[in-house]
Amino acid sequence: MPFELVTPTGAAIIASLAQRFEPMPDMVISQIGYGAGQRDLADRPNLLRIILADAPGSAAGASDGLLEDKISIVETCIDDMNPEVFGYLMDRLFEDGVLDVYWIPVYMKKNRPGTMLQVLCKEKDKNKVCDRILSETTTLGVRHYRARRRMLWRDQLEVVTRFGTLPVKRIKDPRGNLRHVPEYEVCRKIALENNLPLRFVYDTIAREAAETNGE
């Protein structure tokens, strides 16, 4: 802009009070104020907006016992790649620390069947995931955007079962009910080593974990 958009006093206030500059955070808004300047700007409104708000958990009724965070979603559609590469790519993405990877059948231009690759990752890992996809696949570009998640509360326990001391996830639903979820790879290993049905091993560990914790 060819002229001043903020006064020295305003700049000093911002420099004193602002901790960082970032997209608007999650918050419960209580008041919004606007001030309009006298100069007419050709490409934008000449307004100052101030928002007064509280953190989500600090407002009455704002917390319902669920966890909430932000993630990045990175995706692209591919119709010209050797399908053997997809399995290799998934392994590399999980090594990079992504949260999940999806293969979604799609029809693309000229009615060609293709695959949408969709990756869920932490925001700090977005650039690494984009680089991985652009390096390992035939795609010419990726899309990325932020999303918010609401999750059940969970923690990790070590419980004593007939198969030994094993890791089990404890999950609480919005009504406070608890359930115990054994780790798949642990159950798979026990089932193979003991020639037992996987479902039996899974149910046994979950039941004994609940009994051990008095739930």
C-alpha positions as CSV (number, residue, x, y, z in Angstrom):
1,M,0.0,0.0,0.0
2,P,1.3,3.5,-0.8
3,F,0.4,4.9,2.7
4,E,0.4,4.0,6.4
5,L,-2.2,1.4,7.5
6,V,-1.4,1.5,11.2
7,T,-0.4,4.3,13.5
8,P,2.9,4.1,15.5
9,T,0.8,3.9,18.7
10,G,-1.2,0.9,17.3
11,A,2.0,-0.8,16.2
12,A,3.5,-0.3,19.7
13,I,0.4,-1.8,21.3
14,I,0.6,-4.9,19.0
15,A,4.3,-5.3,19.6
16,S,3.7,-5.2,23.4
17,L,0.7,-7.5,23.6
18,A,1.0,-10.0,20.8
19,Q,2.8,-13.2,21.6
20,R,2.7,-14.6,18.0
21,F,1.0,-14.3,14.6
22,E,-1.0,-17.3,13.4
23,P,-4.5,-18.3,12.1
24,M,-7.3,-17.6,14.5
25,P,-7.3,-20.3,17.3
26,D,-10.2,-22.2,18.8
27,M,-12.1,-20.0,21.2
28,V,-15.4,-19.1,22.6
29,I,-16.2,-15.5,21.5
30,S,-17.9,-13.1,23.9
31,Q,-17.6,-9.8,22.1
32,I,-16.6,-8.4,18.7
33,G,-15.8,-4.7,18.0
34,Y,-15.3,-2.9,14.7
35,G,-13.8,0.5,14.0
36,A,-14.0,2.1,10.5
37,G,-11.3,4.5,9.2
38,Q,-12.0,7.6,7.1
39,R,-9.9,6.7,4.1
40,D,-11.6,4.7,1.3
41,L,-9.3,1.8,0.1
42,A,-9.8,0.4,-3.4
43,D,-9.2,-3.3,-2.6
44,R,-10.1,-3.8,1.0
45,P,-12.4,-2.5,3.8
46,N,-10.7,0.0,6.0
47,L,-11.7,-1.7,9.3
48,L,-10.1,-2.7,12.6
49,R,-11.7,-5.7,14.3
50,I,-11.0,-6.8,17.9
51,I,-12.3,-10.1,19.2
52,L,-12.7,-10.8,23.0
53,A,-12.8,-14.5,23.6
54,D,-11.9,-17.3,26.1
55,A,-10.2,-20.6,25.5
56,P,-12.7,-23.4,24.6
57,G,-12.5,-25.2,28.0
58,S,-12.9,-22.1,30.1
59,A,-16.5,-21.3,29.1
60,A,-19.4,-22.9,30.9
61,G,-20.6,-25.9,29.0
62,A,-17.9,-25.7,26.4
63,S,-16.1,-28.9,27.4
64,D,-18.0,-32.2,26.9
65,G,-15.1,-34.5,27.9
66,L,-13.9,-35.0,24.4
67,L,-10.4,-34.2,23.2
68,E,-10.0,-31.8,20.2
69,D,-7.0,-31.0,18.1
70,K,-6.1,-29.9,14.6
71,I,-4.5,-32.0,11.9
72,S,-3.5,-31.6,8.2
73,I,-5.0,-33.6,5.4
74,V,-2.8,-34.0,2.3
75,E,-4.3,-35.6,-0.8
76,T,-3.8,-36.2,-4.5
77,C,-5.3,-38.4,-7.2
78,I,-3.2,-40.7,-9.3
79,D,-4.1,-42.7,-12.4
80,D,-0.7,-43.5,-14.1
81,M,1.4,-45.3,-11.4
82,N,2.4,-48.9,-11.0
83,P,0.1,-50.1,-8.1
84,E,3.1,-51.9,-6.5
85,V,4.3,-48.5,-5.4
86,F,1.3,-47.8,-3.3
87,G,2.2,-50.4,-0.6
88,Y,5.8,-49.1,-0.4
89,L,4.5,-45.5,-0.1
90,M,2.2,-46.4,2.7
91,D,5.1,-48.0,4.7
92,R,7.3,-44.9,4.1
93,L,4.5,-42.5,5.2
94,F,3.9,-44.4,8.4
95,E,7.7,-44.3,9.0
96,D,7.3,-40.5,8.6
97,G,4.8,-40.5,11.5
98,V,1.5,-39.9,9.7
99,L,-1.7,-40.7,11.6
100,D,-3.4,-42.6,8.8
101,V,-3.3,-43.3,5.0
102,Y,-6.3,-44.0,2.7
103,W,-6.6,-45.4,-0.8
104,I,-9.9,-44.2,-2.3
105,P,-11.1,-45.4,-5.8
106,V,-12.0,-42.5,-8.0
107,Y,-12.8,-41.8,-11.7
108,M,-10.7,-39.1,-13.2
109,K,-10.6,-37.2,-16.5
110,K,-11.4,-39.2,-19.6
111,N,-13.2,-41.6,-17.3
112,R,-9.9,-43.2,-16.2
113,P,-10.0,-45.2,-13.0
114,G,-7.6,-43.8,-10.4
115,T,-6.8,-43.7,-6.7
116,M,-7.1,-40.8,-4.3
117,L,-4.3,-40.9,-1.8
118,Q,-5.4,-39.2,1.4
119,V,-3.0,-38.8,4.3
120,L,-3.8,-37.5,7.8
121,C,-0.9,-36.0,9.7
122,K,0.1,-33.6,12.4
123,E,0.4,-30.0,11.1
124,K,4.1,-29.9,11.8
125,D,4.6,-32.9,9.5
126,K,2.7,-31.5,6.5
127,N,5.7,-30.4,4.5
128,K,7.5,-33.7,5.0
129,V,4.4,-35.6,3.8
130,C,4.1,-33.4,0.7
131,D,7.7,-34.0,-0.1
132,R,7.3,-37.7,0.3
133,I,4.3,-37.9,-2.0
134,L,5.9,-35.7,-4.7
135,S,9.1,-37.7,-4.5
136,E,7.6,-41.2,-4.5
137,T,4.6,-41.0,-6.8
138,T,3.8,-39.8,-10.4
139,T,1.5,-37.0,-9.2
140,L,2.3,-33.4,-10.3
141,G,0.9,-31.8,-7.2
142,V,-0.9,-32.3,-3.8
143,R,-3.7,-30.5,-2.0
144,H,-3.4,-29.8,1.7
145,Y,-5.8,-28.3,4.2
146,R,-6.4,-28.2,8.0
147,A,-9.1,-30.1,9.7
148,R,-10.3,-30.3,13.3
149,R,-10.8,-33.6,15.2
150,R,-12.9,-34.6,18.1
151,M,-11.7,-37.7,19.9
152,L,-12.5,-39.9,22.8
153,W,-10.3,-39.7,25.9
154,R,-7.8,-42.6,26.0
155,D,-4.6,-43.8,27.7
156,Q,-2.3,-46.8,27.7
157,L,-2.2,-49.5,30.3
158,E,0.0,-52.5,31.0
159,V,-2.3,-55.3,32.2
160,V,-1.6,-58.8,33.4
161,T,-3.5,-61.5,31.4
162,R,-3.2,-65.2,30.9
163,F,-0.9,-64.4,28.0
164,G,1.4,-62.2,30.0
165,T,1.7,-58.5,30.7
166,L,0.4,-56.7,27.6
167,P,-0.3,-53.1,26.4
168,V,-4.0,-52.2,26.2
169,K,-5.7,-49.0,25.3
170,R,-8.4,-47.7,27.8
171,I,-11.0,-45.5,26.1
172,K,-13.8,-43.4,27.6
173,D,-16.9,-42.4,25.7
174,P,-18.9,-39.1,26.3
175,R,-21.1,-40.8,29.0
176,G,-18.0,-42.0,31.0
177,N,-18.2,-45.7,29.9
178,L,-14.8,-47.3,29.7
179,R,-13.7,-50.0,27.2
180,H,-10.4,-51.7,26.8
181,V,-8.9,-52.3,23.3
182,P,-5.9,-54.7,22.9
183,E,-3.2,-53.9,20.3
184,Y,-3.8,-55.8,17.1
185,E,-0.2,-56.8,16.4
186,V,0.1,-58.1,20.0
187,C,-3.1,-60.2,19.6
188,R,-1.9,-61.4,16.2
189,K,1.4,-62.7,17.5
190,I,-0.2,-64.5,20.4
191,A,-2.8,-66.1,18.1
192,L,-0.1,-67.4,15.7
193,E,2.2,-68.6,18.5
194,N,-0.6,-70.5,20.3
195,N,-2.7,-71.6,17.3
196,L,-5.7,-69.7,18.7
197,P,-8.4,-67.8,16.9
198,L,-7.6,-64.1,16.8
199,R,-11.1,-63.2,18.0
200,F,-10.7,-65.4,21.1
201,V,-7.3,-63.8,22.0
202,Y,-8.7,-60.3,21.4
203,D,-11.9,-60.9,23.5
204,T,-9.9,-62.6,26.3
205,I,-7.4,-59.8,26.7
206,A,-10.1,-57.1,26.7
207,R,-12.2,-59.0,29.3
208,E,-9.3,-59.6,31.6
209,A,-8.1,-56.0,31.3
210,A,-11.5,-54.8,32.4
211,E,-11.6,-57.2,35.3
212,T,-8.1,-56.3,36.4
213,N,-9.1,-52.6,36.5
214,G,-12.4,-53.3,38.3
215,E,-14.5,-52.0,35.4
